[in-house]
Amino acid sequence: MSFTTEEILTLKTFCQSITRQPRLFEEQFHVRQDEFLWCQDWEIIEICKYLFNGKDMYILDPAPNRLKRNPLWSKEEIMKKCDELIEKYKTADMIINFLKEERLK
């Protein structure tokens, strides 16, 4: 599925809002393993990147420093989750609404 230009802008804006104002790790679901960390905000950022860049671009996108060699993060898992979100929610707005609700939990 591809999104319209307007939907892509909406996804990018939502992603930027999380990047600009991330929650403290203690305020969200997170996992620590040795020196590695994975949290819900990072997952949502990765989901948004997949959705607005598309699968091919997401696969080629290098990992951000915080995720390099991080065994808690998997591009394959992000892509699988995105495919499920697209199938269930269909539109960018509905996916964003779902992700916003998840952040409130």
C-alpha distance (Angstrom), angle and dihedral (degrees) to the residues before:
residue distance angle dihedral
M1 . . .
S2 3.75 . .
F3 3.75 125.4 .
T4 3.78 128.1 -136.2
T5 3.79 120.8 -104.8
E6 3.80 88.7 -104.1
E7 3.82 92.2 51.6
I8 3.81 91.1 48.6
L9 3.80 89.7 52.6
T10 3.80 89.8 49.9
L11 3.83 90.9 51.1
K12 3.81 91.6 47.8
T13 3.80 91.6 48.7
F14 3.81 91.2 50.3
C15 3.81 90.7 47.8
Q16 3.80 91.3 50.0
S17 3.80 91.0 50.8
I18 3.80 89.6 58.0
T19 3.79 92.9 44.1
R20 3.81 91.7 50.6
Q21 3.80 95.8 45.9
P22 3.79 110.0 26.1
R23 3.75 118.6 175.8
L24 3.77 122.1 -116.3
F25 3.80 111.1 -93.3
E26 3.79 89.8 -117.3
E27 3.82 90.0 57.5
Q28 3.80 95.5 57.7
F29 3.76 141.0 40.7
H30 3.78 108.1 -74.9
V31 3.79 140.1 159.5
R32 3.79 128.2 -149.9
Q33 3.77 124.1 -161.0
D34 3.78 115.7 174.0
E35 3.81 104.9 -55.1
F36 3.80 93.2 -18.1
L37 3.78 127.9 98.4
W38 3.79 135.3 -171.7
C39 3.79 124.0 -176.8
Q40 3.77 140.3 176.9
D41 3.82 94.9 -107.7
W42 3.81 90.8 55.0
E43 3.79 89.8 49.2
I44 3.81 91.4 51.7
I45 3.81 90.8 48.8
E46 3.81 90.0 52.3
I47 3.82 91.2 47.3
C48 3.80 90.5 52.1
K49 3.81 92.0 47.8
Y50 3.80 90.0 53.4
L51 3.80 92.2 47.1
F52 3.80 97.6 48.6
N53 3.82 97.3 36.3
G54 3.79 99.0 39.5
K55 3.78 128.8 -129.3
D56 3.81 98.9 -72.8
M57 3.80 94.4 49.8
Y58 3.81 92.0 43.3
I59 3.80 91.8 53.6
L60 3.83 90.9 51.4
D61 3.81 94.8 43.5
P62 3.82 110.5 107.6
A63 3.78 116.7 -122.6
P64 3.79 116.4 -97.7
N65 3.80 113.7 -113.0
R66 3.81 92.6 -102.6
L67 3.81 89.9 59.9
K68 3.80 102.7 38.9
R69 3.81 109.5 125.1
N70 3.82 88.8 -5.7
P71 3.83 107.7 150.1
L72 3.81 90.8 -163.8
W73 3.82 92.1 66.8
S74 3.78 125.4 69.0
K75 3.79 127.1 179.7
E76 3.79 87.7 -156.3
E77 3.81 91.3 57.3
I78 3.80 91.5 47.5
M79 3.81 91.0 50.6
K80 3.80 91.7 48.0
K81 3.81 91.5 49.6
C82 3.82 90.8 48.0
D83 3.79 92.3 51.5
E84 3.82 88.9 51.9
L85 3.82 91.9 48.3
I86 3.81 92.0 49.2
E87 3.79 91.8 48.7
K88 3.79 93.3 48.1
Y89 3.82 102.8 37.4
K90 3.84 102.3 25.9
T91 3.84 98.7 -165.3
A92 3.79 134.2 65.1
D93 3.80 91.3 -122.9
M94 3.79 93.0 54.2
I95 3.81 91.9 46.8
I96 3.81 90.7 49.6
N97 3.81 90.9 48.6
F98 3.80 89.5 52.2
L99 3.82 91.9 48.9
K100 3.80 91.3 48.1
E101 3.80 90.0 52.8
E102 3.81 90.3 48.9
R103 3.80 89.7 54.3
L104 3.81 90.2 55.7
K105 3.80 93.6 57.3
